[in-house]
Each structure stands twice: as C-alpha cells, then as structure tokens.
Amino acid sequence: MTENSAVQPSAVNAKGTRLNRRGQQTRETLLRTAVRCLAEGGPDAVSANRVAREAGLTWGTVQHQFGDSDALWAAVIESIAARGWDLLPVPETAVELPDRVEAVFGLIWDAMDRAALRATHNLRMALPRSRPALEAEYPLTAAALAGWDAKWELAVRGAFEGLDVDEARLQGVRAFLPSAVRGLHEEQYLGSYVDLEVARRGLIEALTAYLR
C-alpha cells in the first residue's frame, strides 16, 4: 500500500443516495483528510469537526456523507483496508524460520512510518478500549476494526505458512508483535541510549526461539 493509493469511496451517502462524481470527490477528500489528521495525532486528532475544517468543508457535509462520526471512522478504516495492501508480503527467499521472522519484523517496522497505520493506531487509542463499550458507542467503527483484526490474523497465518510452528504460540505472536515492534520503533525518537540494532536483533532471535 502506498501513501498515494486512491481511497475507494462508497457509492452512496448517509441516506443511501447514489453519489455523483462531485459527491465521490468530496467523500474521498474527507477520508484522505481524516487519515492525515489521525496520523498526525494530538489531542484533537480524533475529531470529525477538525476533519471537516481541515478539508475546507462543514460538519453538515460530513453528516451528509457519513451521518455521524462513528460512520466516518468506520469508513476511514474500511477505506484503508480497501486499498488492497498485502499486510505481510513476505519475500519468497525467506524460506527458513529465522529469515521469515526477520522479514515479518522488517515489514511491520517499515509500516510504522506509514500514515495509514499511524491513523489506525491513533484512532484505536482514542476510542473506548473495552470491546463492549466500543460496540455500544461506536458500533460501525467496532465492526470495521474487527474486520481489520481478522485481516491481520490471516496475514500472520499466511506469513508463516509452510513452517512447522506451534499454533498457540503463533497466535501469541499475532497479538503482541505489533506492540513490541512499535515500542522499539518509537525508541529512535526518544533520545535514549538503546542500541536499536542490538535490540532489534535480540527481539528477532527471541521470536524465532519462541516459535520453534
């Protein structure tokens, strides 16, 4: 997935009316602006009003297109997923477990700098962390995030396909790997004295040993 990939807009607005070309362009502008605002982070990153303002549009336009902020955030997640990004396109040369782990680690590391992934992470952090609360307050967004998580699970399974790894441990890797890589990735911006290459190599070796 590239940062310039076209967002795939819905063909209808919040009332179910088919969008003309101008309406689709407006929707795409709002989705692109939402990804940018979310990726930038900050106290007002998760604000539909800010998205409208930054896009040079009104809150009424957001309502016309999506209905409410829940539908907007759900559309953002769905638009990112619809870009056809192969989450973990592991090189064919990574046939052994150590090479596969290193390749997966590197792909996730590189993805941390992409606006789409930062946007998804920042949105998750700003929404209710409890699944029942999220589903109650943001049902559409909760469903979109559940779809994203399902795609991630399939991506991890596919990334280690053909290798003799323990299924339960692979599920553990799926759950904690993004957070582990993100924590190490952020160290480079914190001015710490951690040798990132040593830490990165240590984590890769630990993951390899865990999956064997």
Beta strands, then each sheet from edge to edge (+ up, - down):
end
